[in-house]
Amino acid sequence: MRVLIVDDEYEFANALAERLDLRGFQTSVAYDGDQALLAADREHPDAIVLDLKMPGMDGMEVLEKVKKIDRRIQVVILTGHGSEKDRERAIDHGAFDYFNKPVMIETLVGALTRAEKDSDKSSE
């Protein structure tokens, strides 16, 4: 499964990519919304792990634009500054799941695995 990690915290994004790589995922990293959209269009990831609060284009705008690029890309929100209202809005705009940081890696892996299965079903 190809996963794009989008977070403006460089160390966090790279550490998460490394942890997912060790669990068999193929990861790439983008550090802002513009990079994320370019990577989504170029790499066609199966899933995106997306932060909400980033300078410039925020995660909600990225989510909406990614879904226009390819609605099959599953987006999992992973944010340190989200609210219940943000959660509801993200899910309404097509996010597969939503977590607040910190999240157990097994929880995130489980969500990505479910997202992949859900994507497989919707493409049948």
C-alpha positions in Angstrom: 0.0 0.0 0.0 1.3 3.4 -1.0 0.9 6.0 1.7 1.6 9.8 1.5 2.3 11.5 4.8 1.5 15.2 4.9 2.7 17.1 7.9 4.6 20.3 8.4 6.5 18.9 11.3 9.5 17.4 9.5 10.8 15.1 12.2 7.3 13.7 13.0 6.5 13.1 9.3 9.8 11.4 8.6 9.6 9.3 11.8 6.1 8.2 10.9 7.2 7.3 7.4 10.0 5.2 8.8 7.6 3.4 11.2 5.1 2.6 8.5 7.9 1.5 6.1 9.0 -1.0 8.8 5.4 -2.4 8.7 5.5 -3.0 4.9 3.9 0.3 3.6 5.5 2.3 0.8 5.7 5.8 2.0 6.5 9.3 0.8 6.4 12.6 2.6 5.1 16.1 1.8 5.6 19.0 4.2 2.8 21.3 3.0 -0.5 21.3 1.1 1.0 22.3 -2.3 3.6 19.4 -2.1 0.8 17.1 -1.1 -1.4 17.9 -4.1 1.6 17.5 -6.5 2.5 14.1 -4.9 -1.2 13.0 -4.9 -1.4 13.8 -8.6 2.0 12.3 -9.5 2.2 9.3 -7.2 -1.4 8.2 -6.9 -1.1 7.0 -3.3 -3.7 4.6 -1.9 -3.9 6.6 1.2 -2.9 9.9 2.7 -2.2 10.6 6.4 -3.0 14.3 6.6 -2.4 16.9 9.3 -5.1 19.6 9.5 -3.1 22.6 10.8 -0.3 23.6 8.4 0.9 27.0 7.2 -0.5 28.0 3.9 -3.1 25.5 2.6 -4.6 23.7 5.6 -5.5 20.0 5.7 -9.2 20.5 5.1 -8.5 22.3 1.8 -6.0 19.6 0.9 -8.6 16.9 1.6 -11.2 18.6 -0.6 -8.7 19.0 -3.5 -7.4 15.5 -3.2 -10.9 14.1 -3.5 -11.2 16.1 -6.7 -8.0 14.6 -8.0 -9.0 11.0 -7.2 -11.9 10.2 -4.9 -10.5 6.7 -4.4 -7.6 8.0 -2.3 -8.4 7.3 1.3 -7.5 10.1 3.6 -6.8 9.6 7.3 -6.6 12.8 9.3 -3.9 12.9 12.0 -3.8 16.2 13.9 -2.6 17.6 17.1 -5.0 20.6 17.1 -8.4 19.2 16.0 -11.8 19.5 17.5 -15.0 17.5 17.3 -16.3 20.1 14.7 -13.1 19.5 12.6 -13.7 15.7 12.9 -17.3 16.0 11.6 -16.3 18.4 8.8 -13.4 16.1 7.7 -15.7 13.0 7.6 -18.3 15.0 5.8 -15.7 15.9 3.2 -14.6 12.4 2.6 -12.0 11.6 5.2 -11.9 7.8 5.9 -10.9 8.3 9.6 -9.7 10.9 12.0 -7.3 10.7 14.9 -5.8 13.2 17.4 -2.0 13.1 18.0 -0.5 11.1 19.6 -2.0 7.9 18.2 -0.7 4.4 18.7 1.0 3.2 15.5 -1.1 0.0 15.6 -4.3 2.1 15.6 -3.1 4.0 12.5 -2.0 0.9 10.8 -5.4 -0.6 11.5 -7.1 2.4 9.9 -4.9 2.3 6.9 -5.6 -1.5 6.4 -9.3 -0.9 6.7 -9.1 2.0 4.3 -7.3 -0.2 1.8 -10.0 -2.9 2.1 -12.7 -0.3 1.8 -11.1 1.1 -1.3 -10.8 -2.4 -2.9 -14.5 -2.9 -2.3 -15.5 0.4 -3.9 -13.4 -0.2 -7.0 -15.1 -3.6 -7.7 
